[in-house]
Amino acid sequence: MAEFLSAAWLSTLEAAAHGATVPDELRLVVQQVVHDGGKEVAYALRVAGRTVTVERGRVADADVTFTQDRATAAAIATGELSAQAAFIDGRLRVGGDLRAMVDRARDLAAIDDLFAAARAATTW
């Protein structure tokens, strides 16, 4: 089991994404920024060229960026809190082109399934 936001957890996400294929026309970069006890953990999900990759750190070309604290990120990831509710409550900040994300919601839901095993093997 890997602790949420640890280097081992990011490695688990990277492994889950490896070898996944997506429709060629799907292109999106989703940046996650999580504030965790005075430090920042950032990673991006890049969907392009029929592949899915996880990149550590901040990326310059994110289409949309989600920023939250650790508790909010964990609650969203485990399904205890919806992203919409977190946004309305001011716990989740969104930057960039949110429309790009909404337009690709169905494809992104399928990609989310790639990470189900990683979530199951995470210590929150």
RAZIMO-V957450 format. One record per residue. N is the residue number from 1. SS is DSSP state (H for helix, E for strand, - for the rest). Layout:
# RAZIMO-V957450
<<N;SS> <N;SS>>
This chain:
# RAZIMO-V957450
<<1;-> <2;E> <3;E> <4;-> <5;-> <6;-> <7;H> <8;H> <9;H> <10;H> <11;H> <12;H> <13;H> <14;H> <15;H> <16;H> <17;H> <18;-> <19;-> <20;-> <21;E> <22;-> <23;-> <24;-> <25;-> <26;-> <27;-> <28;E> <29;E> <30;E> <31;E> <32;E> <33;E> <34;E> <35;E> <36;E> <37;-> <38;-> <39;E> <40;E> <41;E> <42;E> <43;E> <44;E> <45;E> <46;E> <47;E> <48;E> <49;-> <50;-> <51;E> <52;E> <53;E> <54;E> <55;E> <56;E> <57;-> <58;-> <59;-> <60;-> <61;-> <62;-> <63;-> <64;E> <65;E> <66;E> <67;E> <68;E> <69;E> <70;H> <71;H> <72;H> <73;H> <74;H> <75;H> <76;H> <77;H> <78;H> <79;-> <80;-> <81;-> <82;-> <83;H> <84;H> <85;H> <86;H> <87;H> <88;H> <89;-> <90;-> <91;-> <92;E> <93;E> <94;E> <95;E> <96;E> <97;-> <98;H> <99;H> <100;H> <101;H> <102;H> <103;H> <104;-> <105;H> <106;H> <107;H> <108;H> <109;H> <110;H> <111;H> <112;H> <113;H> <114;H> <115;H> <116;H> <117;H> <118;H> <119;H> <120;H> <121;-> <122;E> <123;E> <124;->>
